[in-house]
Amino acid sequence: MDISHASSLSKADALALRYGEDSIPAAGPWSDAIALMLSHRSIRGYRPDALPEGTLETLISAAQSAATSSNLQTWSVVAVTDPGKKAQIAKLSAGQKQIEQCPLFLAWIADVSRNERMSVEEGVTLEVLPFLETYLVAAIDAALAAQNAVTAAESLGLSTVYIGAMRNNSTQIAELLGLPQGAMGVFGMCVGYAAPDTANEVKPRLPQDAILYRETYGNPNESALRKAYDAKMAAFSKRNDMTQDTWTSRVIGRMSKVAALGGRDKLVSALHAMGFPLK
Ligand SMILES: Cc1cc2nc3c(=O)[nH]c(=O)nc-3n(C[C@H](O)[C@H](O)[C@H](O)COP(=O)(O)O)c2cc1C
């Protein structure tokens, strides 16, 4: 199925791509924007082509239009196009090649440093700054903004992939990007044009019954739903040239050993060093 014009996908096609023919939810109202969201897929191979002028500013306008807790706007973004800097970021982020390939890398920052500067300039103490809650607000706001940028990019025919591995070496990333105290790169994002030979099939998700509960949490069929999804993901991974693997075994692989955190097990001390006491 050609999904290059994602927003023109019919509801039935978009839902079938996302869930598989056997798990199509009874979705009601529909729009082109929803079709676009359902066609999302992360892309890990990029052409070197530059983006049209003003693309960065367009994406950031979309990002800044996301809701933000109490309008605090406790996030920033560092746009990186310099090849040498992208290579350094890639090295600090598990060597992911797409960081070097993409023409634009965005480092999304949970940022309370502006508030700290405000507090000094205004001669006031902002008592809430050191709390975990404030860091969480900043990280959530950064994520909401970033996801708006993803949808905007995809609406323009661009591709993206988040880079959580940017947290593997958070303090070095902070140094490389010149972040002040109170600013932390929560994740990165590659933006660019997908290379033609890159896998781009829509990745199936858990059936809605496994995550959508009504009035009370839980579904007694959880185990059966998981097994059915395992079969779907095993087929997906086989089709997309990865090792044929179930979702369960991937989750276990990702979560059973601390080593899989790639250094992020030290995040609390890294955050302390970056000016987040997390009280
Ligand atoms: C916060 C976050 C961090 C991620 N980090 C990485 C990463 O470091 N490298 C990568 O290749 N994909 C990364 N991903 C992409 C996920 O692997 C991807 O979204 C997931 O497998 C679902 O696939 P899809 O986006 O194609 O639907 C990340 C996604 C999120 C939301």
Ligand as a Chemical Component Dictionary entry (heavy atoms), coordinates in Angstrom:
data_LIG
# 
_chem_comp.id                   LIG 
_chem_comp.type                 NON-POLYMER 
_chem_comp.pdbx_formal_charge   0 
_chem_comp.three_letter_code    LIG 
# 
loop_
_chem_comp_atom.comp_id 
_chem_comp_atom.atom_id 
_chem_comp_atom.alt_atom_id 
_chem_comp_atom.type_symbol 
_chem_comp_atom.charge 
_chem_comp_atom.model_Cartn_x 
_chem_comp_atom.model_Cartn_y 
_chem_comp_atom.model_Cartn_z 
_chem_comp_atom.pdbx_ordinal 
LIG C1  C1  C 0 11.500 9.105 23.696 1  
LIG C2  C2  C 0 11.871 8.156 22.584 2  
LIG C3  C3  C 0 13.189 7.767 22.422 3  
LIG C4  C4  C 0 13.562 6.953 21.346 4  
LIG N1  N1  N 0 14.881 6.660 21.147 5  
LIG C5  C5  C 0 15.260 6.003 20.044 6  
LIG C6  C6  C 0 16.642 5.819 19.748 7  
LIG O1  O1  O 0 17.537 6.218 20.519 8  
LIG N2  N2  N 0 16.957 5.201 18.598 9  
LIG C7  C7  C 0 16.015 4.752 17.711 10 
LIG O2  O2  O 0 16.401 4.213 16.672 11 
LIG N3  N3  N 0 14.701 4.899 17.964 12 
LIG C8  C8  C 0 14.300 5.528 19.095 13 
LIG N4  N4  N 0 12.974 5.727 19.345 14 
LIG C9  C9  C 0 11.966 5.270 18.384 15 
LIG C10 C10 C 0 11.192 4.059 18.903 16 
LIG O3  O3  O 0 12.005 2.923 18.859 17 
LIG C11 C11 C 0 9.952  3.892 18.020 18 
LIG O4  O4  O 0 9.117  5.006 18.191 19 
LIG C12 C12 C 0 9.181  2.614 18.372 20 
LIG O5  O5  O 0 9.921  1.468 18.069 21 
LIG C13 C13 C 0 7.860  2.538 17.600 22 
LIG O6  O6  O 0 8.114  2.577 16.216 23 
LIG P1  P1  P 0 7.487  3.699 15.282 24 
LIG O7  O7  O 0 7.880  5.045 15.817 25 
LIG O8  O8  O 0 8.061  3.453 13.898 26 
LIG O9  O9  O 0 6.011  3.496 15.299 27 
LIG C14 C14 C 0 12.574 6.482 20.445 28 
LIG C15 C15 C 0 11.226 6.853 20.646 29 
LIG C16 C16 C 0 10.889 7.672 21.688 30 
LIG C17 C17 C 0 9.436  8.072 21.857 31 
# 
loop_
_chem_comp_bond.comp_id 
_chem_comp_bond.atom_id_1 
_chem_comp_bond.atom_id_2 
_chem_comp_bond.value_order 
_chem_comp_bond.pdbx_ordinal 
LIG C1  C2  SING 1  
LIG C2  C3  SING 2  
LIG C2  C16 DOUB 3  
LIG C3  C4  DOUB 4  
LIG C4  N1  SING 5  
LIG C4  C14 SING 6  
LIG N1  C5  DOUB 7  
LIG C5  C6  SING 8  
LIG C5  C8  SING 9  
LIG C6  O1  DOUB 10 
LIG C6  N2  SING 11 
LIG N2  C7  SING 12 
LIG C7  O2  DOUB 13 
LIG C7  N3  SING 14 
LIG N3  C8  DOUB 15 
LIG C8  N4  SING 16 
LIG N4  C9  SING 17 
LIG N4  C14 SING 18 
LIG C9  C10 SING 19 
LIG C10 O3  SING 20 
LIG C10 C11 SING 21 
LIG C11 O4  SING 22 
LIG C11 C12 SING 23 
LIG C12 O5  SING 24 
LIG C12 C13 SING 25 
LIG C13 O6  SING 26 
LIG O6  P1  SING 27 
LIG P1  O7  DOUB 28 
LIG P1  O8  SING 29 
LIG P1  O9  SING 30 
LIG C14 C15 DOUB 31 
LIG C15 C16 SING 32 
LIG C16 C17 SING 33 
# 
